[in-house]
Amino acid sequence: MSRELIEVLILAAVAVIVIGRFFSVLGQRRGSDRPAAPPEPRPATVDAGAASQPYAPPTPAQTAPAASVGVASILAVDPSFDPSSFVGGARAAYEMIVTAFASGDRATLGPLLSPRVFESYSKAIDDREASGGAGPELVRLKTAEIVDARVEDNIARVAVRFEAELAEGAYGLRETKERWTFERDVRSRDPNWRLAGVAQA
């Protein structure tokens, strides 16, 4: 057997071993390759220490088609964002905020609202208490749907359209449709979203 043939056979054997190991590595799922587990569902604006607060279980994500591109833009800068958990958290935040506003509970409202919205709510509570009025009582939260989402200057904003039934003393039961905008700085380690705007929907 010639020397050249022996060298070819040796190189072929080495190639077979290297290729075999290469494919064995590709076929194994390494720890870093595992898909990230979805985040623990929690209220959109409530920190982990608020476990004693009322919480509505997440419902399947409801996202209007027009908001899909905006949701994708948030996922691009915050891969942990989960629309399904967000909708569930937004429902819980809605119930907590309406209830706290009705009872004048500023301590609960503080962490849930942006400074501007907190100032507006606080003034409304002062005016209501001065006139002896009663706050709205949440009877039923009917629907919650993401209708807009975007990222501007590292601030992610998600607008949710809520339909609910409220009871307001002498005014009786009424239906309300509102668009609440939550925001969060995607550069912050704080995972909590805060209510930054309310408008009629």
N, C-alpha and C positions, 0 to 999 in steps of 0.2 A: 504494500500500500504506500503510495507516494506521500511525501511530506505535505504537499499542498492539499491533498484529499483529507489528511488527518486534521489539518488546521480548519478546513471547511466544516468537518464534522463537529469539532470542538466548538466553533463559533455558533453552529446551528443548535447545539445542546444548550449553550449559554442563553441564546435567544429564546428558546422554549421555556427555560426556567424563569427568565425575566418577564416574559409575556404572561406566563402563568401566575406569577405573583402580582403583576399589574392588574389583571382581571379579578383576582381574588380580593384585592383591596377595593376596587370599584364596586364589587358586589356586596361589600359589607357596609352597613349604615353606621357611620361614626356618630359619636355624641353630638358633634357640632352640626351634623346633617339632619338631625331630627326636627320635624316641624315644630315650631313654637306652640306650646299649649295656649289656648285662649285665656285671656286674663280672667281672674276671678270676677264674676259679675258683682257690681256694686253701684250705688247711686252715682250719677254722673258728677255731682259736686260735693260728695260727702267723703271725708277722709276715713282711713281704716279704723280710727278710734271711735267712730260713731256707730258702732255695731248695735247700740241700744235703740237707734232711731228706726222708725217704721220703714220698711223696705218692700217694694213690689218686685216679685221675680221678673227677670227679663222675659220679654215676649219676642217672637220672631221679628227680625228687623223689618221695619216698614220704611222704605225709602222711595220717594217720588223719583220717576225716571230723570227729571231735570236735575236732581241732586247727585246723580251717580258720578258724574265727572268730578264734582267737588269732593265727594267722599274719596275718590281715587287720589286726589291731590293731597288730602290729609294722610292717607295711607303711605304716600311716597315719602313724607317727612316723619311720620309716626306709625311704623308698622304694627304697633301694639293696639292701634285704634280698631275697635270691633263695633260695627254698627248695631248689631243685635244687643250687645251689652249696654251700648250707649242709650238706645231707646228705652231699655228697662230702667237704667239709671235716671234718665230724664223723667220718666213717669214718677219714680220715687221722689225726685227733687221737686216736681210739680206739686205733689201732695204735701210734702214737707213745707214748701214755701207758702202755699195757700193757707195751710193750717196755722203756720207761725204768724203770717200776716194778720189773720183773723183774730188771733189771741194777743197780738201786739208783742210777740216774743222776738225781740231784737237780737238776743243772744244766739238764737238758732239761725236767724236770717243773715247775720254778719258773714259767716264763712261761705254762704251759698250765693251771695250777690256781689257784683262788682261795686266799687265805692259809689259810683254815680247812681246805680239802681238802689243801693242801700239808702242813700240820702233821700231819694224820692219816696221810697216805701216808708221810711221813718217819718217823713213829713206827713204823709197820708195817715199814718197811725196817730200822730199828734192831732191832726185836724179831726179825725173820727172820735178820738177820746174827748176832745174839747166839746164836741157837739152831742156826746152821749150815744153815738151810733154804734151799730154792731157790724163786725166784719163778716165777709162772705164765708159760708160753710160749704165745704166740698161734699157734694152728695155722691157723685159718680164721675170718674174719669173714663170717658168713652173710647177715645182713640188718641194715638200719638204717632206722628209720621215725620220723618226727616224730609224737609222740603227745600233746603239749601245748605250748601257746605262750601267752604273755601279757606284758603290760607293766604294771609296778607301780612307781610313784614313779620314773619314767624309767629303770628297769632292765628290759630285755627278757630274758625267760627262755624257753628252748626245751628241751623234754625229748625225748630221742631214745631209743627202745627198740632195744637191740642184742641180737642172737643170735650167739653165737660158740662156737668149740671151743677149749679151752685144754688144755695138757698140764702136769701138775703132778707131776713126778718119780714117786715111788712111787704116787701116787694115779692115775696114768695119764691118759687122755683123758676130759674131761668137757665137757658142754655148759653154757653159762651164758646167762642172760637177765637183762639189767640195764637200768635206766632211768637215763641220765645227763642231768643238767640243766646246760646251758651258759647263761651270762649275760653281758650287756654293757650298759654305761651308754650309752644312745642319745645323750646330750649330748656324749659324748667323741669326740674326733677319732680315737682309737685304734679301728680296725675289728675288732680281735681279740676273740674270745669265749673265756671261760675256764670250765673245769669247776668247777661250784659244788656239786654233789651227786651221789651215787651210791646207788641203791637196787635191790633185787631187783625184777624185773618179772614 
